[in-house]
Amino acid sequence: MNQQQITDLIASFPAFEEVPLEQVAWMVERGEYLEIKAGEVFYKRGDPVDKLTILLEGLAAFRMEQNGQYKEMIRFVKGDITGALPYSRAFSGNANGAILSDSKIFTLNKSHFQDLVSECHDLAAMLVHRMTDRVRDMVRLQQQNEKLMALGKLSAGLAHELNNPAAAIVRSSETLQKHLGTVPDKLKRMMTLEITDEQIDQINVIVFGKLNRTDSKPLSMLEKSSLEDDLVDWLEGNGYGDCYMLSETLADYGFSPTDLQNMKEEVGPKQLPMLMEWIDNVLTTQRMIGEIKEASNRISSLVNSVKSYSHMDRANEMEATNVHQGILNTLTILNHKIKQNRVDVVDNLAENIPMISASPGELNQVWTNVIDNALDAMEETGGKLAITSWVDGDSIKVTIADSGSGIPADIQDRIFEPFFTTKDIGKGTGLGLETVKLIVDKHKGSIKLNSNTEGTTFEFCFPIKG
């Protein structure tokens, strides 16, 4: 293509419709025309951004490499402008420019930008406007990716966490339904019991006293096993055959051989077998109802944690904020990942810590990004996550420490840069820690990093009064 053809073609693009033709010609006269075959690379990651580039024909894309994988970040078609622009502060790129189909490209070295701004005002204004659009679009794209990944993690975690209590409710409900189906037959046998009202009252005192106990300490596995053995011995010694299930139920509610002996003496050996069947029925029903209640409370707790975590229906404004509540809600949201990665959480949160002036939703983003990164660092090996807080003068300090392999020393000064990430594609956009830094700065706080091969610690400092 000759210069006139290139000039006419560029002038026909929508972006140049307000630019006088002579200014387009001025640019073309100083630029370079290239033809590049499909599959070739026109820009490599780390190369200087020193040329304005216009795609005259064909198709191109920028692809970001992360740990040997490539992800397409943005695609260019005929008429699109990329590369260096007047007043742009970009010195090098973090992606590779690949040609997807045979293409024709026009480039202008940025050494001509000063003259372009001086002599071609309309062209310069258009290019500056394109630069601001590009920055806004790129930030919006990256933020959307970050939000989608955060939502994906949150959804996966909730699905995993809700699945267990939901399954427990279904299982217990089905078992309870089958269990209640045996009640009519048991009721018939109960009606044949020859016991007085006073005896029934005494039995009720013992049974419902066990059900309503609030001062008992849970038995250890060894203690419970020993109690079950004692109950089996007593039941077998009093004429019961297969009584292992009954002994387990009795042990769950703290019945001892002495309790059974007292009931035997109260109603007599003849009435005891049927009475024990009734007691088993009451305890089993109570246990299943308890399982349903516990699972329902777990679901309710998760929903409340998510609502508190996301601060639904609340403006993102500064208010008196409980730092601990946000951290605990975050741990609830990420509990599936904590268990999956075999991580032990050590809670060293100070008691009666004062509220701080902060945006709760934004602080939760800080805790989520840092804790999620810590869990990723221990994904293969498991480990320990220690969260500590304390009051230091007029500030609150929080440390989040993991026992992972640490952040390499040569990249520690880059971790807060936008789009910088060491994670595989699909696991990080490089905006997480940048977001953390922006939020901490907004709250007039500070961050310190200490990382080596034995682990990583982030220390946050927030003023109490803002």
N, C-alpha and C positions, 0 to 999 in steps of 0.2 A: 504493500500500500504506500502511495506517496503522501506527502505532507497535506495536500489539499483534501485527499480522501479521508485521512485521519481526522483533520479539522472538522470536516462536514459530519463525519460519523459521531465524534464526541459532542459536537454542538446539537446533535439530534437527541441526545440522551436527556431524560427529564431533569436531571440534576443541573444541567447547564442551560436550561431554557431561558433563564434571566440573565445569562452572561453574554455580553456582546461578542460577536464572532471574531473581531480582531484580537480580543483577549485570549480566546481559545487558540487562535493562530499563533499568538505570542508564545504560549505554553508549548504548543506542538513543535515550533521551530527550535526549541531548546531541549526537547526531550528525546527519547529513544523508543523505537518500535521493535517489538520482539514477537516471534512465533515460537510457541512451546508445545511439544507433543504431550499427549495424554500419558500420565504416569510419572512425568518428571516433577521435580521439586523446584519451585521458583523462590522459595525462602526457607531457610533452615533456622531452627530454634537457636537463639543466641546471636544470630547475625544482626548487624546494626540496622536500625530502621532509618534509612537515609534516602528513600525514594518514594515519591507519590506514585501510586499504581492505579491504572484504570483498565478494567477488563473490556476490551473491544469486542471480542467474540469468545465463545466457549464457556467453560465451567471450571471453577476452582474452589478450594476450601482450605480453611485452616484447621489442622488437626493437632491436638495436644497429646503429648506422650507422657504416660505415667507408668513407670515400672514395666516398660516393654510393650504396653498396650496403647492403642491410639483411639481417641474419641474426637469426632468431628464437632468443632465448636461453632463454626459459622460457614455458610456457603455463599459464594459470589457468582453472580450471573452477569450477562452483558449489561454494561453501563454502570456497574458498581465501582466505588472508589475505595481504596484501602491504602495501607502503607503510611508513610510520613505525610503530615499535613502542617500547614503554617501554624506556629505557636505550640505544636505538639511537643510534649516533654518526654516522649518515649524514645529510649536509646536502643533497646533491643527487645525482641519478642520472645514469648514463651511457647510458641507453637510453630509447626511446620506448614508452609504453604504448598499444597499439592495441586497439580493440574489434573482434573478429572476427565476432560475431553480436550481434543486439539484446540488450542486457544491462541488469541492474538492479544498482546498486552502493550500498553503505552506506559512508560515511566518517565518521571521528571525528578532529577536529583535535587535534594533539598538545598544545595548550594545556590539555587536560583530563587529560593523563597523570599529573600530580602528584596530582590528586585521585583518579584511578583507582587508583593504587598505594596510596594511603592508605585508600580506602574499599572497594575490590574486590580483596581479596588473591588469591582463586582465579583471577579473570580476569587479573590482572596476572601471576601465576605462569605461567599458560598462554601468555600472549603473549610473555613472556621466553623460555620454552621454545621457542616457534615461531621466535623470532629466532635462537637458537643453531642450530636445525635449518636455518634458511634460509642462514645464513652457511656452515655446513658443506656443505650441498648445493651452494651456488654455487661454493665453492672446489673441491669435488670435480669439478664439471662443468667448470670452467675448466682444472683440472689434467689431466683426462681429455682434453680437447680439445688441450691442449699436447702430451701424450704421443702422441696419435694423429697429430698433425701431425709430431712428431719422428720417429715410427715410419715415417710415409709418406715423409718425406725420406730417412731411412736406407734404406728398402726401395728407393726409386727410385734412390738412388745406388748401392746394391749391385747392383741389377739391371743398371744401365748399366755399371758397372765390370766385373762378371762376364761380361757379354755378349761383350765383345771377346776376352778370353782363351779363353772357351768356344768361340766361333766359330773362333778360330785353331786350337784343338785339333782340331775337326771337319774344318776345311779341310786342315790338315797331315796328318791321319790318312788322309783320302780320297786326297790326292795321293800319300802314301807307299804306300798300297795299290796304286794304279795303277803307281807306279814299280817296286815289287817284282814286279809282274806281268811286267816285261820282263827280269827277272834270268835265267830259264832260257835264253833266246836268247843273252844276253850271255855266260853261262857256257860255252855251246858254242863261241863264238868265242874265249873266253879259253883254252880247252883247246888251241887250235891254235897258241898262241904258242910260239915257239922261243926261250925264254930260260932261263938257268941259275938255280939257287937263289941264287947270289951276287948276280946281277942283281936278282932279286926282293927280296932283303934290302936292297939299296941303294935301290930304289924305295920300299920300305916306310919306310926311314929318312926319306926326303924327305917322303912323303905324310903319314905319321902324326906326323912332327915338326911339320908345319904344323897338324894337327888338335889337337895337345896343347900348342901354344904358349900361355904365360900371361904372357909379358913384352912382348907386342907392343901398341903403342898403336893404337887404332882410327883408320883413315884418315878424313880429311875427305872430303866429297862430291867436292871438286875433285881430291884426290889419288887417290881410288878411280876416278873417271872417267878420269883420265890413265893409271892403271895398266891399266884395261880396254882403252884404245886401244892401248897398247903390246903387250898380249897378243894382241889381234886382229891387229895387224900381224905378229907373230911366227907365229901360227897360219896366217894366210893365206899368209905367205911360205914355209911348210912344207907347203903342199898342202891345207890345210883350206878348205872353202867357207864354209857358214853356221856361224860359230863365236861369235856374239855371246852366246848363252846360256852357252856353255862359258866364255868369257872372264869373264863376270860371276861365275860360280861360283868360278873360280880366284882372281879378285880378292878375293872375300869371305874367302878363307883365306890371302891374302898371297902367292900364287904370283907369281913374276916371270918375264920372258922368260929370265933366266939359269937359273932352276930348270928350265924346260922344255928348255933347251938341254942342261943337264947330264943330264937323263933321256934325251934323244935320243942323246947320246953314249954313255950307259950301255947302252941296248938296241938302238941302231941305228934308222935311219929306217924300215925295213920293219915293225918291231914297234910303232913309236910310236903309230900311229892306234888300234890296238886297246887299247894300254895307256892312252891318253888317255880312251878310252870307259870303261875300268874305273875310272880315277881320277874321272871325272865322276860315275859311279854311286856311288862311295864318298862323295864330297863332298856330293852331292845328298841321299843318305840321311842323312848326318850333319847336314846343315842342317835337314832336316825334323824329325829327332829333337830337335835343339836348340830348334826352334820349339815343339814339343810340351812339352818340359821347361820352357822359359821361361814358356809360358802356364800350365802346371800350377803352377809356383812362384808365379806372380802370383795365382792363385786361392787357393793356400795362404796367401800373405802377407795377402790381403784377409780371409780367414776369421780368421787369427790377430789381425789388427788389430781386427776387430769384437769378438772375444772379449776382447781386452785392453781395448778401449774400454768395453765394457759391464760388464766385471769379473763375468762369469758365476760363479755358485756362490760368491761372496764376500760377506761381510757388509759393510755400508756403514759401516765403522769407520775410525778414524784409523790410519795406518800410514806407514812410510817410503815416500815417493812421489817418483818421477822426473817432474818437471814437464814436461820435454821430451818424454818418451815419450807422455804424454797429448796434447800439442799435435800431435805427428807422427801419432799414430793418428787424431786428429780431421781432420787434413789429408787423410789417406788416405780416410776415410769421405766427405769432401766433395770429393774430387778431381774427380768428374764435374761438379760445379757450378763448380769453379775453371776447368776447361777450357771448359765451356759459356759462362761469362760472360767468357771471354778475360782472365783475371786472372793476372798474373805474381806468384809468391810469392817474397819475398826473406827468406831464412833468416839471421837475425843472432843465433842462439842461442849463448850462451856455452859454452865447453868446460869440462868437469869441474865443472859446477854441482852443489852439494850437494843431497841429498835433503831434503824437508821433511815434517813430520808433517801428513798430510792424508788425506782420503777420495778415492781416485783416481777413483771413479765420479762423485762430485759435482764434482770439478775438471773432468772431461771435459764436464759440462753447461755449465760456465762457458765453456770454450773453444768448444764447439759453438754456443752462443747468440750469442756475440760475433762469431765468424768468419762464421757464417751471415748475421748482419745485415750484416757488412761486404761480403760477396759480393752480397747483395741491393742494397746501395747502389751497386754497380758493374755492375748487371745490364745496363743499357742501353749503357754506354760502355766497359766493360772498365776495366782499371787495374792498380794495384799493391797487393799486400797484404804489408806488412812486419811480421815478428814478431821481436821483440828481447828478449833476457833478459840479466840481469847480477846480480851479487851486490852488495848495498848494505848494508854493515855486517852486522847479524844478520838481514837479510831478503833475499828474492829478489824482483826486480822483473821484470815482463813487460809489454811494450807490444804492442798489436795495432793497427796503423794501416792505414787504407784511403785511397785517393785518390778517394773518392766525393764527392758534392755537399755532404756535411755534414748535421748536425742543426740545424734552425732554432733560433736563439737563444731564441725565446720558449717553446720546449717542452723545452729541455735540462734544466730542473730538475724535469721530470715523467717522464722516461724510466724511472725505477725504480719508478714507482707501479704498483700492481696493476691489470691490465686496460687500461692505457694503451698504445695502439699506433697507429702511422701506416700500418700495412700494410693491404692489401685484405683483405676477408673470405676466410678460407681460407688466408691466409698468416701470420697471427699472432693470438694471443689476448691479447697484452699481459701475459703472465706470464713471458716469457723473461728480460728484464732484471731483473724483480723477483726471479726465481729466482737469477739471478747475484748480486744484492745480498745475498740471504739466505745463500747459500753462502759468499760472501766474508766476511760478518760472522761466520758460524759458525766460520770458520778464523782469526778475529781479524786479518783483512787489511783492505785499503782499496782503493778505486777512485777514480781521477781521470779526468775527461773533458775533452778538448780538441777542439773541433769548430768548423770554419768552412767556407767554401765550397770550400776546397781539400782537405778530407778530415776524417776523424775518428780520434782516437787514444784508446784506453782504456789506462790504466796501472794494473796490478795490483801490489800489494805484499803478500807473504805472509811471516810470520816463519818462520825455518828450524826452530826448535825448537817451534813451536806455542804 
